[in-house]
Amino acid sequence: MIDVILALMLVGSFIVSVALHECGHVLMALLLGDRTPLYEGRLTLNPRTQIDPVGMLMCVILAFMPVPGATAFGWGKPVKPDPWKMRVGPNAGVLLVALAGIIFSALIGAVAAVILHFLPPVLYSNAYLLRIPQLVTVFATVNFCLAIFNIIPLYPLDGYEIVYTLLPERQAKGFARSAPYGPFIILAVFFLLPFLAQLTHLSGFPLFELPYYITLGSQYLVSLISHIDAFSLYFLMP
């Protein structure tokens, strides 16, 4: 069974969260002296500017998949700063800009979890008002999911840029050859493998359930910060 309301919350939270994530990259680039992303109009919450079609498709598929542990994450359009305009140098600048998106998403998730802790008890008094803390829980979880997901070293995720800047020049050139295949690998691991797991007896194998484990870890972080059972609230379980 698909929880349509939860799926819509996941998709809506992703759209806002990924826009904030990309703004985090832009703000770091500005802090380091590069205004290129600003001139390209990337400091905005407009989904048309920030959303990548394939990344959005992955989010929607995950949100509406009839599998246990509904989740949603994907990626936005990569922010492309000019490495030579950053005062800390090209490699350090690209590294910091890439890290900024991960850190920004984690901070937003933490702030949302703190807000969840201080929501008035009256919101838990009936099924309709309970949707408000559920939405805050989902939003916090999605942001933590984005932070964790973007650590993966596959293009167009931030982890790719982080690894690329840390590798020696020769190894970096070899690593860059994986970029065209990155989106296909991500879709295979996060969509195809979980789907196959439902048709086989491999559902307990961690690689086949990465979306579930990332979401579970994110819910644990929300619970740790908010001191509220985020898993039960996420799914509105009694």
TIFI-384226 format. One record per residue (C-alpha): x, y, z; chain; residue number from 1. Coordinates in steps of 0.02 Angstrom, whole numbers, padded with zeros to 5 digits. Example, Ala and Ser with C-alpha at 12.3 -4.5 7.8 and 13.67 -1.06 7.14 Angstrom:
# residues 2
NUSE    east   north      up  rolo  loke
NUSE   00615  -00225   00390     A     1
NUSE   00684  -00053   00357     A     2
# end
This chain:
# residues 238
NUSE    east   north      up  rolo  loke
NUSE   00000   00000   00000     A     1
NUSE   00060   00176  -00041     A     2
NUSE   00034   00314   00087     A     3
NUSE  -00008   00453  -00037     A     4
NUSE  -00002   00593   00092     A     5
NUSE   00170   00536   00154     A     6
NUSE   00231   00521  -00027     A     7
NUSE   00173   00698  -00066     A     8
NUSE   00258   00762   00092     A     9
NUSE   00418   00676   00038     A    10
NUSE   00414   00750  -00137     A    11
NUSE   00371   00925  -00073     A    12
NUSE   00507   00916   00060     A    13
NUSE   00633   00859  -00070     A    14
NUSE   00594   01004  -00187     A    15
NUSE   00623   01132  -00048     A    16
NUSE   00771   01039   00027     A    17
NUSE   00866   01017  -00135     A    18
NUSE   00843   01202  -00176     A    19
NUSE   00915   01247  -00005     A    20
NUSE   01055   01122  -00032     A    21
NUSE   01107   01204  -00195     A    22
NUSE   01094   01377  -00114     A    23
NUSE   01220   01314   00014     A    24
NUSE   01344   01284  -00127     A    25
NUSE   01314   01459  -00196     A    26
NUSE   01335   01544  -00027     A    27
NUSE   01501   01456   00001     A    28
NUSE   01561   01507  -00173     A    29
NUSE   01515   01688  -00133     A    30
NUSE   01605   01677   00033     A    31
NUSE   01761   01618  -00059     A    32
NUSE   01752   01760  -00185     A    33
NUSE   01669   01678  -00335     A    34
NUSE   01508   01762  -00392     A    35
NUSE   01484   01653  -00547     A    36
NUSE   01340   01547  -00475     A    37
NUSE   01256   01708  -00415     A    38
NUSE   01263   01783  -00590     A    39
NUSE   01190   01620  -00658     A    40
NUSE   01037   01644  -00545     A    41
NUSE   01073   01495  -00431     A    42
NUSE   01040   01585  -00267     A    43
NUSE   00854   01549  -00274     A    44
NUSE   00722   01428  -00210     A    45
NUSE   00641   01419  -00382     A    46
NUSE   00625   01231  -00420     A    47
NUSE   00643   01262  -00607     A    48
NUSE   00817   01329  -00577     A    49
NUSE   00875   01202  -00448     A    50
NUSE   00791   01036  -00491     A    51
NUSE   00874   00908  -00605     A    52
NUSE   00743   00808  -00703     A    53
NUSE   00826   00639  -00675     A    54
NUSE   00858   00675  -00491     A    55
NUSE   00677   00728  -00471     A    56
NUSE   00616   00571  -00560     A    57
NUSE   00715   00464  -00439     A    58
NUSE   00637   00557  -00292     A    59
NUSE   00459   00530  -00356     A    60
NUSE   00490   00345  -00393     A    61
NUSE   00561   00314  -00220     A    62
NUSE   00420   00410  -00135     A    63
NUSE   00283   00314  -00224     A    64
NUSE   00364   00141  -00229     A    65
NUSE   00252   00012  -00142     A    66
NUSE   00394  -00052  -00032     A    67
NUSE   00421  -00044   00157     A    68
NUSE   00506   00114   00220     A    69
NUSE   00446   00252   00103     A    70
NUSE   00584   00376   00066     A    71
NUSE   00635   00508  -00061     A    72
NUSE   00798   00584  -00112     A    73
NUSE   00887   00629  -00273     A    74
NUSE   00993   00772  -00335     A    75
NUSE   00978   00947  -00406     A    76
NUSE   01070   01037  -00545     A    77
NUSE   01254   01045  -00495     A    78
NUSE   01319   01217  -00450     A    79
NUSE   01474   01251  -00555     A    80
NUSE   01586   01382  -00476     A    81
NUSE   01740   01452  -00562     A    82
NUSE   01885   01370  -00468     A    83
NUSE   02008   01506  -00520     A    84
NUSE   01905   01645  -00443     A    85
NUSE   01908   01573  -00267     A    86
NUSE   02033   01653  -00150     A    87
NUSE   02083   01487  -00068     A    88
NUSE   02140   01409  -00232     A    89
NUSE   02049   01299  -00358     A    90
NUSE   02056   01130  -00271     A    91
NUSE   02021   01194  -00096     A    92
NUSE   01883   01305  -00163     A    93
NUSE   01793   01165  -00256     A    94
NUSE   01812   01052  -00103     A    95
NUSE   01736   01181   00014     A    96
NUSE   01593   01220  -00105     A    97
NUSE   01553   01034  -00119     A    98
NUSE   01559   01010   00070     A    99
NUSE   01447   01161   00096     A   100
NUSE   01295   01075   00020     A   101
NUSE   01314   00923   00133     A   102
NUSE   01341   01029   00289     A   103
NUSE   01198   01148   00244     A   104
NUSE   01075   01005   00223     A   105
NUSE   01130   00926   00387     A   106
NUSE   01109   01093   00478     A   107
NUSE   00935   01119   00405     A   108
NUSE   00888   00943   00460     A   109
NUSE   00952   00979   00635     A   110
NUSE   00856   01143   00646     A   111
NUSE   00696   01056   00589     A   112
NUSE   00724   00921   00721     A   113
NUSE   00744   01054   00856     A   114
NUSE   00582   01136   00797     A   115
NUSE   00498   00965   00809     A   116
NUSE   00552   00953   00991     A   117
NUSE   00468   01119   01034     A   118
NUSE   00303   01094   00942     A   119
NUSE   00154   01118   01059     A   120
NUSE   00073   00958   01127     A   121
NUSE  -00096   01011   01056     A   122
NUSE  -00034   00962   00882     A   123
NUSE  -00031   00781   00940     A   124
NUSE  -00211   00786   00999     A   125
NUSE  -00298   00727   00840     A   126
NUSE  -00261   00644   00674     A   127
NUSE  -00272   00803   00571     A   128
NUSE  -00158   00912   00678     A   129
NUSE  -00036   00766   00690     A   130
NUSE   00005   00793   00506     A   131
NUSE   00101   00951   00555     A   132
NUSE   00233   00864   00663     A   133
NUSE   00237   00725   00533     A   134
NUSE   00280   00853   00398     A   135
NUSE   00417   00929   00507     A   136
NUSE   00485   00753   00538     A   137
NUSE   00482   00712   00352     A   138
NUSE   00568   00877   00309     A   139
NUSE   00705   00848   00437     A   140
NUSE   00729   00669   00379     A   141
NUSE   00739   00717   00195     A   142
NUSE   00874   00846   00232     A   143
NUSE   00978   00720   00328     A   144
NUSE   00950   00596   00186     A   145
NUSE   01017   00725   00062     A   146
NUSE   01170   00754   00170     A   147
NUSE   01208   00567   00185     A   148
NUSE   01164   00527   00004     A   149
NUSE   01278   00664  -00063     A   150
NUSE   01430   00588   00021     A   151
NUSE   01427   00450  -00110     A   152
NUSE   01570   00479  -00234     A   153
NUSE   01468   00470  -00393     A   154
NUSE   01431   00612  -00514     A   155
NUSE   01329   00724  -00496     A   156
NUSE   01335   00705  -00306     A   157
NUSE   01448   00810  -00195     A   158
NUSE   01550   00659  -00147     A   159
NUSE   01614   00650  -00326     A   160
NUSE   01684   00827  -00317     A   161
NUSE   01759   00793  -00145     A   162
NUSE   01852   00637  -00203     A   163
NUSE   01904   00720  -00367     A   164
NUSE   01988   00866  -00279     A   165
NUSE   02077   00753  -00154     A   166
NUSE   02152   00635  -00283     A   167
NUSE   02322   00664  -00366     A   168
NUSE   02308   00735  -00542     A   169
NUSE   02332   00570  -00635     A   170
NUSE   02208   00474  -00527     A   171
NUSE   02085   00620  -00536     A   172
NUSE   02085   00611  -00726     A   173
NUSE   02049   00425  -00719     A   174
NUSE   01913   00452  -00589     A   175
NUSE   01832   00586  -00699     A   176
NUSE   01797   00453  -00831     A   177
NUSE   01663   00382  -00715     A   178
NUSE   01560   00543  -00721     A   179
NUSE   01450   00499  -00873     A   180
NUSE   01399   00336  -00789     A   181
NUSE   01362   00411  -00618     A   182
NUSE   01174   00443  -00639     A   183
NUSE   01147   00269  -00711     A   184
NUSE   01241   00186  -00567     A   185
NUSE   01141   00287  -00440     A   186
NUSE   00975   00239  -00521     A   187
NUSE   01028   00057  -00527     A   188
NUSE   01079   00052  -00343     A   189
NUSE   00938   00156  -00272     A   190
NUSE   00794   00106  -00385     A   191
NUSE   00828  -00054  -00482     A   192
NUSE   00909  -00154  -00341     A   193
NUSE   00771  -00117  -00211     A   194
NUSE   00642  -00164  -00344     A   195
NUSE   00733  -00328  -00381     A   196
NUSE   00746  -00362  -00194     A   197
NUSE   00556  -00369  -00186     A   198
NUSE   00555  -00503  -00322     A   199
NUSE   00695  -00609  -00249     A   200
NUSE   00755  -00670  -00080     A   201
NUSE   00890  -00536  -00066     A   202
NUSE   00786  -00407   00027     A   203
NUSE   00894  -00426   00183     A   204
NUSE   01056  -00387   00090     A   205
NUSE   01110  -00207   00135     A   206
NUSE   01161  -00158  -00043     A   207
NUSE   00984  -00197  -00102     A   208
NUSE   00906  -00086   00030     A   209
NUSE   01019   00068   00034     A   210
NUSE   00872   00192   00023     A   211
NUSE   00794   00111   00177     A   212
NUSE   00955   00115   00278     A   213
NUSE   00993   00296   00233     A   214
NUSE   00817   00346   00285     A   215
NUSE   00829   00243   00445     A   216
NUSE   00993   00328   00490     A   217
NUSE   00916   00498   00454     A   218
NUSE   00766   00458   00564     A   219
NUSE   00884   00406   00702     A   220
NUSE   00971   00576   00692     A   221
NUSE   00802   00665   00700     A   222
NUSE   00755   00561   00853     A   223
NUSE   00922   00595   00935     A   224
NUSE   00904   00784   00916     A   225
NUSE   00717   00802   00946     A   226
NUSE   00700   00668   01082     A   227
NUSE   00545   00608   00989     A   228
NUSE   00515   00440   00905     A   229
NUSE   00539   00503   00728     A   230
NUSE   00510   00332   00648     A   231
NUSE   00336   00314   00722     A   232
NUSE   00291   00494   00684     A   233
NUSE   00359   00480   00507     A   234
NUSE   00238   00339   00469     A   235
NUSE   00106   00394   00598     A   236
NUSE   00119   00225   00684     A   237
NUSE   00025   00201   00848     A   238
# end
